Amino acid sequence: MDVTPANQLLPSIEAAITPVILISGMGLLLLTMTNRMGRIMDRTRDYAARIVRAGPDERPHLERMLTIIWRRARIVRLALTFAVSSMLLAAVLVIAIFIGNVLRIDFGGLMLALFVTAVLLLIAALGAFLRDVFLSLAALEVEVKWARDRG
């Protein structure tokens, strides 16, 4: 079996830089999303505990907030699913680049499909993440209005 010389691997390494940068950036985005999910879970536990102790005047508000936060949790889960899927495809793309080079197989169509799909999943993740931001602001508005009405 012929071993691929290092100078022939350099173009593969150069080509792999783009998906690796995508993976790196997605890692930071995932960190943000998982932190956001953690905060959502904390808020959900807080609302659930408060409902148990709530009086009849406070209970409808807390139930409404629980409904909103549950929607947010599902949206962030969707964003995380898209982001992780994008990262996985980018990792597969790196492998395809190297296997194609070492075995001298043209994976051009596969690599294009993997890259485009990874970027589309990234766009979907960002869209879902943005949706959560808007929903969290709507929830904040409900909280502020409720506090003002009570005060």
N, CA, C and O atoms as a GROMACS GRO file, in nm:
protein
  604
    1MET      N    1   0.084  -0.119   0.000
    1MET     CA    2   0.000   0.000   0.000
    1MET      C    3   0.088   0.124   0.000
    1MET      O    4   0.182   0.134   0.080
    2ASP      N    5   0.059   0.218  -0.088
    2ASP     CA    6   0.136   0.341  -0.097
    2ASP      C    7   0.094   0.436   0.014
    2ASP      O    8  -0.026   0.453   0.040
    3VAL      N    9   0.190   0.497   0.077
    3VAL     CA   10   0.164   0.597   0.179
    3VAL      C   11   0.163   0.733   0.110
    3VAL      O   12   0.251   0.764   0.029
    4THR      N   13   0.064   0.814   0.142
    4THR     CA   14   0.052   0.946   0.081
    4THR      C   15   0.160   1.037   0.139
    4THR      O   16   0.169   1.051   0.261
    5PRO      N   17   0.241   1.099   0.054
    5PRO     CA   18   0.343   1.190   0.103
    5PRO      C   19   0.281   1.312   0.172
    5PRO      O   20   0.170   1.354   0.140
    6ALA      N   21   0.357   1.368   0.266
    6ALA     CA   22   0.307   1.481   0.344
    6ALA      C   23   0.268   1.599   0.256
    6ALA      O   24   0.168   1.666   0.283
    7ASN      N   25   0.345   1.625   0.150
    7ASN     CA   26   0.313   1.740   0.065
    7ASN      C   27   0.181   1.722  -0.009
    7ASN      O   28   0.121   1.821  -0.053
    8GLN      N   29   0.135   1.598  -0.024
    8GLN     CA   30   0.004   1.577  -0.085
    8GLN      C   31  -0.109   1.590   0.017
    8GLN      O   32  -0.224   1.610  -0.021
    9LEU      N   33  -0.076   1.578   0.145
    9LEU     CA   34  -0.177   1.595   0.250
    9LEU      C   35  -0.204   1.742   0.283
    9LEU      O   36  -0.310   1.776   0.334
   10LEU      N   37  -0.108   1.828   0.253
   10LEU     CA   38  -0.125   1.970   0.286
   10LEU      C   39  -0.250   2.032   0.224
   10LEU      O   40  -0.318   2.108   0.293
   11PRO      N   41  -0.283   2.004   0.098
   11PRO     CA   42  -0.408   2.060   0.046
   11PRO      C   43  -0.531   2.010   0.123
   11PRO      O   44  -0.628   2.084   0.140
   12SER      N   45  -0.526   1.887   0.170
   12SER     CA   46  -0.637   1.834   0.250
   12SER      C   47  -0.648   1.908   0.382
   12SER      O   48  -0.757   1.941   0.428
   13ILE      N   49  -0.533   1.933   0.442
   13ILE     CA   50  -0.533   2.006   0.569
   13ILE      C   51  -0.587   2.147   0.548
   13ILE      O   52  -0.667   2.196   0.628
   14GLU      N   53  -0.544   2.211   0.441
   14GLU     CA   54  -0.594   2.345   0.410
   14GLU      C   55  -0.744   2.343   0.385
   14GLU      O   56  -0.816   2.432   0.431
   15ALA      N   57  -0.791   2.242   0.312
   15ALA     CA   58  -0.934   2.232   0.283
   15ALA      C   59  -1.015   2.202   0.409
   15ALA      O   60  -1.132   2.240   0.419
   16ALA      N   61  -0.953   2.134   0.505
   16ALA     CA   62  -1.024   2.097   0.628
   16ALA      C   63  -1.036   2.213   0.725
   16ALA      O   64  -1.110   2.205   0.822
   17ILE      N   65  -0.964   2.321   0.699
   17ILE     CA   66  -0.966   2.434   0.793
   17ILE      C   67  -1.105   2.496   0.802
   17ILE      O   68  -1.150   2.530   0.912
   18THR      N   69  -1.175   2.511   0.691
   18THR     CA   70  -1.308   2.573   0.694
   18THR      C   71  -1.405   2.495   0.782
   18THR      O   72  -1.469   2.555   0.868
   19PRO      N   73  -1.420   2.362   0.763
   19PRO     CA   74  -1.512   2.292   0.853
   19PRO      C   75  -1.465   2.290   0.998
   19PRO      O   76  -1.547   2.286   1.090
   20VAL      N   77  -1.333   2.293   1.020
   20VAL     CA   78  -1.282   2.296   1.157
   20VAL      C   79  -1.317   2.430   1.222
   20VAL      O   80  -1.352   2.434   1.340
   21ILE      N   81  -1.308   2.539   1.147
   21ILE     CA   82  -1.348   2.670   1.200
   21ILE      C   83  -1.498   2.670   1.230
   21ILE      O   84  -1.541   2.726   1.330
   22LEU      N   85  -1.575   2.607   1.143
   22LEU     CA   86  -1.719   2.595   1.167
   22LEU      C   87  -1.744   2.520   1.298
   22LEU      O   88  -1.828   2.561   1.378
   23ILE      N   89  -1.673   2.412   1.318
   23ILE     CA   90  -1.688   2.333   1.441
   23ILE      C   91  -1.650   2.418   1.562
   23ILE      O   92  -1.720   2.414   1.664
   24SER      N   93  -1.543   2.492   1.553
   24SER     CA   94  -1.497   2.576   1.664
   24SER      C   95  -1.601   2.682   1.698
   24SER      O   96  -1.634   2.701   1.816
   25GLY      N   97  -1.651   2.750   1.598
   25GLY     CA   98  -1.754   2.851   1.622
   25GLY      C   99  -1.881   2.791   1.678
   25GLY      O  100  -1.945   2.849   1.766
   26MET      N  101  -1.917   2.675   1.628
   26MET     CA  102  -2.038   2.608   1.678
   26MET      C  103  -2.019   2.567   1.825
   26MET      O  104  -2.116   2.565   1.902
   27GLY      N  105  -1.896   2.535   1.863
   27GLY     CA  106  -1.870   2.501   2.002
   27GLY      C  107  -1.905   2.616   2.095
   27GLY      O  108  -1.964   2.596   2.201
   28LEU      N  109  -1.867   2.737   2.055
   28LEU     CA  110  -1.902   2.854   2.136
   28LEU      C  111  -2.052   2.878   2.138
   28LEU      O  112  -2.109   2.915   2.241
   29LEU      N  113  -2.115   2.858   2.025
   29LEU     CA  114  -2.261   2.873   2.019
   29LEU      C  115  -2.329   2.769   2.107
   29LEU      O  116  -2.426   2.799   2.176
   30LEU      N  117  -2.279   2.645   2.103
   30LEU     CA  118  -2.335   2.540   2.188
   30LEU      C  119  -2.320   2.574   2.336
   30LEU      O  120  -2.411   2.548   2.416
   31LEU      N  121  -2.207   2.632   2.373
   31LEU     CA  122  -2.186   2.672   2.512
   31LEU      C  123  -2.294   2.773   2.553
   31LEU      O  124  -2.351   2.763   2.661
   32THR      N  125  -2.319   2.870   2.467
   32THR     CA  126  -2.422   2.970   2.495
   32THR      C  127  -2.559   2.905   2.507
   32THR      O  128  -2.636   2.936   2.598
   33MET      N  129  -2.588   2.816   2.414
   33MET     CA  130  -2.721   2.751   2.415
   33MET      C  131  -2.740   2.661   2.536
   33MET      O  132  -2.848   2.659   2.595
   34THR      N  133  -2.637   2.586   2.575
   34THR     CA  134  -2.652   2.499   2.691
   34THR      C  135  -2.664   2.582   2.820
   34THR      O  136  -2.736   2.542   2.911
   35ASN      N  137  -2.594   2.695   2.826
   35ASN     CA  138  -2.612   2.784   2.941
   35ASN      C  139  -2.755   2.837   2.946
   35ASN      O  140  -2.816   2.847   3.053
   36ARG      N  141  -2.806   2.871   2.830
   36ARG     CA  142  -2.943   2.922   2.822
   36ARG      C  143  -3.042   2.813   2.865
   36ARG      O  144  -3.138   2.840   2.937
   37MET      N  145  -3.017   2.690   2.820
   37MET     CA  146  -3.104   2.578   2.859
   37MET      C  147  -3.099   2.556   3.010
   37MET      O  148  -3.201   2.528   3.073
   38GLY      N  149  -2.980   2.568   3.067
   38GLY     CA  150  -2.967   2.553   3.213
   38GLY      C  151  -3.048   2.657   3.288
   38GLY      O  152  -3.114   2.626   3.387
   39ARG      N  153  -3.043   2.782   3.240
   39ARG     CA  154  -3.122   2.888   3.303
   39ARG      C  155  -3.272   2.860   3.288
   39ARG      O  156  -3.349   2.883   3.382
   40ILE      N  157  -3.313   2.810   3.172
   40ILE     CA  158  -3.454   2.777   3.150
   40ILE      C  159  -3.496   2.668   3.248
   40ILE      O  160  -3.605   2.675   3.306
   41MET      N  161  -3.412   2.568   3.266
   41MET     CA  162  -3.446   2.460   3.359
   41MET      C  163  -3.456   2.512   3.502
   41MET      O  164  -3.546   2.473   3.576
   42ASP      N  165  -3.364   2.600   3.541
   42ASP     CA  166  -3.371   2.659   3.675
   42ASP      C  167  -3.500   2.738   3.695
   42ASP      O  168  -3.565   2.727   3.798
   43ARG      N  169  -3.535   2.818   3.593
   43ARG     CA  170  -3.658   2.897   3.602
   43ARG      C  171  -3.782   2.806   3.608
   43ARG      O  172  -3.878   2.834   3.680
   44THR      N  173  -3.779   2.698   3.532
   44THR     CA  174  -3.891   2.605   3.532
   44THR      C  175  -3.909   2.544   3.671
   44THR      O  176  -4.021   2.538   3.722
   45ARG      N  177  -3.801   2.501   3.732
   45ARG     CA  178  -3.808   2.444   3.868
   45ARG      C  179  -3.860   2.549   3.967
   45ARG      O  180  -3.938   2.518   4.056
   46ASP      N  181  -3.815   2.673   3.950
   46ASP     CA  182  -3.860   2.780   4.038
   46ASP      C  183  -4.010   2.804   4.024
   46ASP      O  184  -4.081   2.811   4.124
   47TYR      N  185  -4.058   2.815   3.900
   47TYR     CA  186  -4.202   2.835   3.879
   47TYR      C  187  -4.283   2.717   3.932
   47TYR      O  188  -4.388   2.736   3.992
   48ALA      N  189  -4.235   2.597   3.908
   48ALA     CA  190  -4.307   2.478   3.954
   48ALA      C  191  -4.317   2.477   4.107
   48ALA      O  192  -4.421   2.444   4.163
   49ALA      N  193  -4.209   2.513   4.174
   49ALA     CA  194  -4.211   2.517   4.321
   49ALA      C  195  -4.302   2.628   4.371
   49ALA      O  196  -4.371   2.611   4.472
   50ARG      N  197  -4.303   2.740   4.303
   50ARG     CA  198  -4.388   2.852   4.344
   50ARG      C  199  -4.536   2.822   4.323
   50ARG      O  200  -4.620   2.869   4.400
   51ILE      N  201  -4.569   2.745   4.220
   51ILE     CA  202  -4.710   2.712   4.195
   51ILE      C  203  -4.767   2.634   4.312
   51ILE      O  204  -4.882   2.654   4.350
   52VAL      N  205  -4.688   2.545   4.370
   52VAL     CA  206  -4.735   2.463   4.482
   52VAL      C  207  -4.775   2.552   4.600
   52VAL      O  208  -4.872   2.522   4.670
   53ARG      N  209  -4.703   2.661   4.622
   53ARG     CA  210  -4.729   2.751   4.735
   53ARG      C  211  -4.819   2.868   4.698
   53ARG      O  212  -4.859   2.945   4.786
   54ALA      N  213  -4.852   2.884   4.571
   54ALA     CA  214  -4.922   3.004   4.524
   54ALA      C  215  -5.068   3.006   4.566
   54ALA      O  216  -5.134   2.904   4.582
   55GLY      N  217  -5.114   3.127   4.584
   55GLY     CA  218  -5.255   3.149   4.610
   55GLY      C  219  -5.331   3.156   4.479
   55GLY      O  220  -5.270   3.155   4.372
   56PRO      N  221  -5.462   3.163   4.485
   56PRO     CA  222  -5.543   3.162   4.363
   56PRO      C  223  -5.519   3.283   4.272
   56PRO      O  224  -5.542   3.274   4.151
   57ASP      N  225  -5.473   3.395   4.329
   57ASP     CA  226  -5.449   3.512   4.244
   57ASP      C  227  -5.316   3.503   4.170
   57ASP      O  228  -5.300   3.562   4.063
   58GLU      N  229  -5.221   3.430   4.225
   58GLU     CA  230  -5.088   3.420   4.163
   58GLU      C  231  -5.076   3.298   4.070
   58GLU      O  232  -4.996   3.299   3.977
   59ARG      N  233  -5.154   3.197   4.097
   59ARG     CA  234  -5.141   3.071   4.023
   59ARG      C  235  -5.159   3.086   3.871
   59ARG      O  236  -5.078   3.029   3.797
   60PRO      N  237  -5.259   3.158   3.819
   60PRO     CA  238  -5.273   3.171   3.673
   60PRO      C  239  -5.149   3.234   3.607
   60PRO      O  240  -5.107   3.193   3.499
   61HIS      N  241  -5.092   3.334   3.675
   61HIS     CA  242  -4.972   3.397   3.619
   61HIS      C  243  -4.856   3.297   3.613
   61HIS      O  244  -4.787   3.288   3.512
   62LEU      N  245  -4.836   3.221   3.720
   62LEU     CA  246  -4.726   3.124   3.722
   62LEU      C  247  -4.748   3.013   3.619
   62LEU      O  248  -4.653   2.966   3.556
   63GLU      N  249  -4.872   2.974   3.602
   63GLU     CA  250  -4.901   2.871   3.500
   63GLU      C  251  -4.873   2.925   3.360
   63GLU      O  252  -4.822   2.854   3.274
   64ARG      N  253  -4.907   3.051   3.338
   64ARG     CA  254  -4.877   3.113   3.208
   64ARG      C  255  -4.726   3.118   3.185
   64ARG      O  256  -4.677   3.089   3.076
   65MET      N  257  -4.652   3.156   3.288
   65MET     CA  258  -4.507   3.162   3.277
   65MET      C  259  -4.447   3.022   3.254
   65MET      O  260  -4.352   3.006   3.178
   66LEU      N  261  -4.503   2.922   3.320
   66LEU     CA  262  -4.456   2.785   3.297
   66LEU      C  263  -4.480   2.741   3.152
   66LEU      O  264  -4.397   2.674   3.093
   67THR      N  265  -4.594   2.780   3.097
   67THR     CA  266  -4.624   2.748   2.958
   67THR      C  267  -4.523   2.813   2.864
   67THR      O  268  -4.474   2.749   2.771
   68ILE      N  269  -4.492   2.939   2.890
   68ILE     CA  270  -4.394   3.010   2.806
   68ILE      C  271  -4.256   2.946   2.819
   68ILE      O  272  -4.187   2.926   2.719
   69ILE      N  273  -4.216   2.915   2.941
   69ILE     CA  274  -4.081   2.863   2.960
   69ILE      C  275  -4.069   2.722   2.902
   69ILE      O  276  -3.962   2.683   2.856
   70TRP      N  277  -4.177   2.646   2.903
   70TRP     CA  278  -4.176   2.514   2.840
   70TRP      C  279  -4.158   2.528   2.689
   70TRP      O  280  -4.084   2.451   2.627
   71ARG      N  281  -4.226   2.626   2.630
   71ARG     CA  282  -4.206   2.653   2.486
   71ARG      C  283  -4.062   2.691   2.458
   71ARG      O  284  -4.003   2.645   2.361
   72ARG      N  285  -4.005   2.773   2.544
   72ARG     CA  286  -3.866   2.813   2.527
   72ARG      C  287  -3.773   2.692   2.535
   72ARG      O  288  -3.678   2.681   2.457
   73ALA      N  289  -3.799   2.604   2.627
   73ALA     CA  290  -3.714   2.484   2.642
   73ALA      C  291  -3.718   2.400   2.515
   73ALA      O  292  -3.615   2.349   2.470
   74ARG      N  293  -3.836   2.386   2.456
   74ARG     CA  294  -3.847   2.307   2.331
   74ARG      C  295  -3.774   2.377   2.217
   74ARG      O  296  -3.712   2.310   2.134
   75ILE      N  297  -3.781   2.509   2.212
   75ILE     CA  298  -3.713   2.583   2.105
   75ILE      C  299  -3.561   2.572   2.121
   75ILE      O  300  -3.489   2.550   2.023
   76VAL      N  301  -3.512   2.587   2.243
   76VAL     CA  302  -3.367   2.575   2.265
   76VAL      C  303  -3.321   2.433   2.236
   76VAL      O  304  -3.212   2.412   2.182
   77ARG      N  305  -3.403   2.334   2.273
   77ARG     CA  306  -3.368   2.195   2.239
   77ARG      C  307  -3.356   2.179   2.088
   77ARG      O  308  -3.264   2.112   2.040
   78LEU      N  309  -3.447   2.238   2.014
   78LEU     CA  310  -3.441   2.233   1.868
   78LEU      C  311  -3.314   2.301   1.817
   78LEU      O  312  -3.246   2.249   1.729
   79ALA      N  313  -3.282   2.418   1.872
   79ALA     CA  314  -3.161   2.490   1.833
   79ALA      C  315  -3.037   2.405   1.862
   79ALA      O  316  -2.946   2.398   1.779
   80LEU      N  317  -3.033   2.342   1.977
   80LEU     CA  318  -2.921   2.255   2.012
   80LEU      C  319  -2.911   2.136   1.918
   80LEU      O  320  -2.801   2.097   1.878
   81THR      N  321  -3.023   2.079   1.881
   81THR     CA  322  -3.024   1.966   1.788
   81THR      C  323  -2.968   2.008   1.653
   81THR      O  324  -2.886   1.936   1.595
   82PHE      N  325  -3.011   2.122   1.603
   82PHE     CA  326  -2.958   2.173   1.476
   82PHE      C  327  -2.808   2.200   1.486
   82PHE      O  328  -2.732   2.165   1.396
   83ALA      N  329  -2.766   2.263   1.595
   83ALA     CA  330  -2.625   2.300   1.611
   83ALA      C  331  -2.536   2.176   1.620
   83ALA      O  332  -2.432   2.170   1.556
   84VAL      N  333  -2.577   2.079   1.699
   84VAL     CA  334  -2.498   1.956   1.713
   84VAL      C  335  -2.496   1.880   1.580
   84VAL      O  336  -2.392   1.827   1.542
   85SER      N  337  -2.606   1.876   1.510
   85SER     CA  338  -2.610   1.810   1.379
   85SER      C  339  -2.516   1.879   1.281
   85SER      O  340  -2.449   1.812   1.203
   86SER      N  341  -2.512   2.011   1.286
   86SER     CA  342  -2.420   2.085   1.200
   86SER      C  343  -2.276   2.050   1.232
   86SER      O  344  -2.194   2.030   1.142
   87MET      N  345  -2.244   2.043   1.359
   87MET     CA  346  -2.107   2.007   1.400
   87MET      C  347  -2.071   1.866   1.356
   87MET      O  348  -1.960   1.841   1.309
   88LEU      N  349  -2.164   1.775   1.372
   88LEU     CA  350  -2.138   1.636   1.330
   88LEU      C  351  -2.112   1.627   1.180
   88LEU      O  352  -2.020   1.557   1.137
   89LEU      N  353  -2.192   1.698   1.101
   89LEU     CA  354  -2.169   1.696   0.957
   89LEU      C  355  -2.036   1.760   0.920
   89LEU      O  356  -1.968   1.714   0.828
   90ALA      N  357  -1.999   1.866   0.990
   90ALA     CA  358  -1.869   1.929   0.964
   90ALA      C  359  -1.756   1.833   0.998
   90ALA      O  360  -1.655   1.830   0.928
   91ALA      N  361  -1.771   1.755   1.104
   91ALA     CA  362  -1.669   1.656   1.140
   91ALA      C  363  -1.661   1.546   1.034
   91ALA      O  364  -1.552   1.502   0.998
   92VAL      N  365  -1.777   1.502   0.986
   92VAL     CA  366  -1.778   1.401   0.879
   92VAL      C  367  -1.713   1.459   0.753
   92VAL      O  368  -1.644   1.387   0.680
   93LEU      N  369  -1.735   1.587   0.728
   93LEU     CA  370  -1.673   1.653   0.613
   93LEU      C  371  -1.520   1.649   0.623
   93LEU      O  372  -1.453   1.622   0.524
   94VAL      N  373  -1.467   1.676   0.741
   94VAL     CA  374  -1.322   1.670   0.761
   94VAL      C  375  -1.270   1.529   0.730
   94VAL      O  376  -1.168   1.513   0.662
   95ILE      N  377  -1.341   1.429   0.778
   95ILE     CA  378  -1.302   1.290   0.751
   95ILE      C  379  -1.308   1.260   0.602
   95ILE      O  380  -1.218   1.198   0.547
   96ALA      N  381  -1.414   1.305   0.536
   96ALA     CA  382  -1.428   1.282   0.391
   96ALA      C  383  -1.315   1.348   0.313
   96ALA      O  384  -1.266   1.292   0.215
   97ILE      N  385  -1.274   1.467   0.357
   97ILE     CA  386  -1.164   1.536   0.289
   97ILE      C  387  -1.037   1.453   0.297
   97ILE      O  388  -0.967   1.435   0.197
   98PHE      N  389  -1.007   1.402   0.415
   98PHE     CA  390  -0.884   1.325   0.432
   98PHE      C  391  -0.890   1.188   0.364
   98PHE      O  392  -0.794   1.146   0.301
   99ILE      N  393  -1.002   1.120   0.378
   99ILE     CA  394  -1.015   0.988   0.313
   99ILE      C  395  -1.007   1.004   0.162
   99ILE      O  396  -0.941   0.925   0.094
  100GLY      N  397  -1.074   1.106   0.110
  100GLY     CA  398  -1.069   1.130  -0.034
  100GLY      C  399  -0.927   1.154  -0.083
  100GLY      O  400  -0.887   1.107  -0.189
  101ASN      N  401  -0.852   1.229  -0.004
  101ASN     CA  402  -0.715   1.259  -0.044
  101ASN      C  403  -0.626   1.136  -0.033
  101ASN      O  404  -0.550   1.106  -0.125
  102VAL      N  405  -0.634   1.065   0.078
  102VAL     CA  406  -0.547   0.949   0.099
  102VAL      C  407  -0.578   0.839  -0.001
  102VAL      O  408  -0.486   0.778  -0.055
  103LEU      N  409  -0.705   0.813  -0.025
  103LEU     CA  410  -0.744   0.705  -0.117
  103LEU      C  411  -0.759   0.753  -0.261
  103LEU      O  412  -0.788   0.674  -0.351
  104ARG      N  413  -0.738   0.882  -0.280
  104ARG     CA  414  -0.749   0.944  -0.414
  104ARG      C  415  -0.887   0.916  -0.477
  104ARG      O  416  -0.898   0.871  -0.591
  105ILE      N  417  -0.990   0.944  -0.397
  105ILE     CA  418  -1.128   0.928  -0.442
  105ILE      C  419  -1.190   1.067  -0.445
  105ILE      O  420  -1.170   1.146  -0.353
  106ASP      N  421  -1.264   1.096  -0.549
  106ASP     CA  422  -1.328   1.227  -0.561
  106ASP      C  423  -1.462   1.226  -0.485
  106ASP      O  424  -1.561   1.170  -0.532
  107PHE      N  425  -1.461   1.287  -0.368
  107PHE     CA  426  -1.583   1.300  -0.288
  107PHE      C  427  -1.641   1.441  -0.302
  107PHE      O  428  -1.710   1.488  -0.212
  108GLY      N  429  -1.614   1.508  -0.414
  108GLY     CA  430  -1.657   1.646  -0.432
  108GLY      C  431  -1.805   1.668  -0.407
  108GLY      O  432  -1.842   1.760  -0.335
  109GLY      N  433  -1.888   1.585  -0.466
  109GLY     CA  434  -2.033   1.600  -0.447
  109GLY      C  435  -2.074   1.578  -0.303
  109GLY      O  436  -2.156   1.652  -0.248
  110LEU      N  437  -2.017   1.475  -0.242
  110LEU     CA  438  -2.047   1.447  -0.101
  110LEU      C  439  -2.000   1.561  -0.012
  110LEU      O  440  -2.072   1.603   0.079
  111MET      N  441  -1.880   1.612  -0.038
  111MET     CA  442  -1.827   1.720   0.045
  111MET      C  443  -1.912   1.846   0.030
  111MET      O  444  -1.938   1.915   0.129
  112LEU      N  445  -1.955   1.876  -0.091
  112LEU     CA  446  -2.042   1.991  -0.112
  112LEU      C  447  -2.173   1.974  -0.036
  112LEU      O  448  -2.219   2.066   0.032
  113ALA      N  449  -2.232   1.856  -0.048
  113ALA     CA  450  -2.359   1.830   0.022
  113ALA      C  451  -2.341   1.840   0.174
  113ALA      O  452  -2.426   1.898   0.242
  114LEU      N  453  -2.232   1.785   0.227
  114LEU     CA  454  -2.208   1.791   0.371
  114LEU      C  455  -2.191   1.936   0.417
  114LEU      O  456  -2.247   1.977   0.519
  115PHE      N  457  -2.112   2.014   0.342
  115PHE     CA  458  -2.086   2.152   0.381
  115PHE      C  459  -2.213   2.237   0.375
  115PHE      O  460  -2.243   2.311   0.468
  116VAL      N  461  -2.286   2.226   0.265
  116VAL     CA  462  -2.409   2.304   0.251
  116VAL      C  463  -2.510   2.267   0.358
  116VAL      O  464  -2.575   2.354   0.416
  117THR      N  465  -2.524   2.137   0.386
  117THR     CA  466  -2.618   2.093   0.489
  117THR      C  467  -2.575   2.141   0.627
  117THR      O  468  -2.659   2.183   0.707
  118ALA      N  469  -2.445   2.136   0.655
  118ALA     CA  470  -2.394   2.184   0.784
  118ALA      C  471  -2.424   2.333   0.801
  118ALA      O  472  -2.464   2.376   0.909
  119VAL      N  473  -2.405   2.411   0.695
  119VAL     CA  474  -2.432   2.556   0.704
  119VAL      C  475  -2.583   2.581   0.718
  119VAL      O  476  -2.624   2.669   0.793
  120LEU      N  477  -2.664   2.506   0.645
  120LEU     CA  478  -2.810   2.521   0.658
  120LEU      C  479  -2.856   2.487   0.800
  120LEU      O  480  -2.943   2.554   0.855
  121LEU      N  481  -2.798   2.382   0.858
  121LEU     CA  482  -2.832   2.348   0.996
  121LEU      C  483  -2.786   2.457   1.093
  121LEU      O  484  -2.853   2.484   1.193
  122LEU      N  485  -2.673   2.518   1.064
  122LEU     CA  486  -2.626   2.630   1.146
  122LEU      C  487  -2.725   2.746   1.138
  122LEU      O  488  -2.757   2.808   1.240
  123ILE      N  489  -2.773   2.775   1.019
  123ILE     CA  490  -2.872   2.882   1.000
  123ILE      C  491  -3.000   2.848   1.078
  123ILE      O  492  -3.057   2.935   1.143
  124ALA      N  493  -3.043   2.723   1.071
  124ALA     CA  494  -3.163   2.680   1.144
  124ALA      C  495  -3.141   2.694   1.295
  124ALA      O  496  -3.232   2.737   1.367
  125ALA      N  497  -3.022   2.658   1.343
  125ALA     CA  498  -2.991   2.670   1.486
  125ALA      C  499  -2.997   2.816   1.529
  125ALA      O  500  -3.052   2.848   1.634
  126LEU      N  501  -2.938   2.903   1.448
  126LEU     CA  502  -2.939   3.045   1.481
  126LEU      C  503  -3.081   3.102   1.478
  126LEU      O  504  -3.117   3.185   1.561
  127GLY      N  505  -3.161   3.056   1.382
  127GLY     CA  506  -3.301   3.100   1.375
  127GLY      C  507  -3.380   3.058   1.498
  127GLY      O  508  -3.455   3.137   1.554
  128ALA      N  509  -3.362   2.933   1.540
  128ALA     CA  510  -3.432   2.885   1.660
  128ALA      C  511  -3.383   2.960   1.784
  128ALA      O  512  -3.462   2.995   1.871
  129PHE      N  513  -3.253   2.983   1.789
  129PHE     CA  514  -3.195   3.056   1.902
  129PHE      C  515  -3.254   3.198   1.908
  129PHE      O  516  -3.289   3.247   2.016
  130LEU      N  517  -3.263   3.263   1.794
  130LEU     CA  518  -3.321   3.397   1.788
  130LEU      C  519  -3.468   3.395   1.829
  130LEU      O  520  -3.516   3.486   1.896
  131ARG      N  521  -3.538   3.290   1.790
  131ARG     CA  522  -3.679   3.275   1.831
  131ARG      C  523  -3.690   3.268   1.982
  131ARG      O  524  -3.781   3.327   2.041
  132ASP      N  525  -3.597   3.196   2.046
  132ASP     CA  526  -3.598   3.188   2.191
  132ASP      C  527  -3.572   3.324   2.254
  132ASP      O  528  -3.634   3.358   2.355
  133VAL      N  529  -3.482   3.401   2.196
  133VAL     CA  530  -3.454   3.534   2.249
  133VAL      C  531  -3.580   3.620   2.246
  133VAL      O  532  -3.612   3.688   2.343
  134PHE      N  533  -3.652   3.616   2.134
  134PHE     CA  534  -3.776   3.693   2.124
  134PHE      C  535  -3.881   3.644   2.224
  134PHE      O  536  -3.951   3.724   2.286
  135LEU      N  537  -3.891   3.513   2.239
  135LEU     CA  538  -3.988   3.458   2.333
  135LEU      C  539  -3.951   3.493   2.477
  135LEU      O  540  -4.040   3.520   2.558
  136SER      N  541  -3.823   3.494   2.508
  136SER     CA  542  -3.781   3.530   2.645
  136SER      C  543  -3.814   3.677   2.673
  136SER      O  544  -3.850   3.713   2.785
  137LEU      N  545  -3.800   3.762   2.572
  137LEU     CA  546  -3.837   3.903   2.591
  137LEU      C  547  -3.987   3.918   2.608
  137LEU      O  548  -4.033   4.003   2.685
  138ALA      N  549  -4.064   3.837   2.536
  138ALA     CA  550  -4.210   3.840   2.554
  138ALA      C  551  -4.246   3.795   2.696
  138ALA      O  552  -4.336   3.851   2.758
  139ALA      N  553  -4.176   3.694   2.747
  139ALA     CA  554  -4.202   3.647   2.884
  139ALA      C  555  -4.165   3.754   2.985
  139ALA      O  556  -4.234   3.773   3.085
  140LEU      N  557  -4.057   3.825   2.959
  140LEU     CA  558  -4.016   3.934   3.047
  140LEU      C  559  -4.122   4.044   3.049
  140LEU      O  560  -4.151   4.101   3.154
  141GLU      N  561  -4.178   4.072   2.934
  141GLU     CA  562  -4.283   4.173   2.926
  141GLU      C  563  -4.405   4.131   3.009
  141GLU      O  564  -4.465   4.214   3.077
  142VAL      N  565  -4.440   4.002   3.004
  142VAL     CA  566  -4.552   3.952   3.084
  142VAL      C  567  -4.521   3.969   3.232
  142VAL      O  568  -4.608   4.010   3.309
  143GLU      N  569  -4.398   3.937   3.273
  143GLU     CA  570  -4.358   3.952   3.413
  143GLU      C  571  -4.366   4.098   3.459
  143GLU      O  572  -4.417   4.127   3.567
  144VAL      N  573  -4.315   4.188   3.375
  144VAL     CA  574  -4.316   4.330   3.411
  144VAL      C  575  -4.458   4.382   3.422
  144VAL      O  576  -4.492   4.454   3.516
  145LYS      N  577  -4.541   4.346   3.326
  145LYS     CA  578  -4.680   4.392   3.328
  145LYS      C  579  -4.753   4.337   3.452
  145LYS      O  580  -4.828   4.409   3.517
  146TRP      N  581  -4.729   4.212   3.483
  146TRP     CA  582  -4.793   4.151   3.600
  146TRP      C  583  -4.748   4.220   3.728
  146TRP      O  584  -4.829   4.246   3.817
  147ALA      N  585  -4.618   4.250   3.736
  147ALA     CA  586  -4.566   4.318   3.856
  147ALA      C  587  -4.626   4.457   3.870
  147ALA      O  588  -4.661   4.499   3.980
  148ARG      N  589  -4.637   4.529   3.757
  148ARG     CA  590  -4.695   4.664   3.763
  148ARG      C  591  -4.842   4.661   3.802
  148ARG      O  592  -4.890   4.746   3.877
  149ASP      N  593  -4.914   4.561   3.749
  149ASP     CA  594  -5.057   4.551   3.782
  149ASP      C  595  -5.079   4.519   3.929
  149ASP      O  596  -5.179   4.561   3.987
  150ARG      N  597  -4.989   4.447   3.990
  150ARG     CA  598  -5.000   4.410   4.131
  150ARG      C  599  -4.954   4.522   4.222
  150ARG      O  600  -4.997   4.531   4.337
  151GLY      N  601  -4.864   4.606   4.171
  151GLY     CA  602  -4.801   4.709   4.255
  151GLY      C  603  -4.876   4.835   4.262
  151GLY      O  604  -4.832   4.929   4.330
   0.00000   0.00000   0.00000
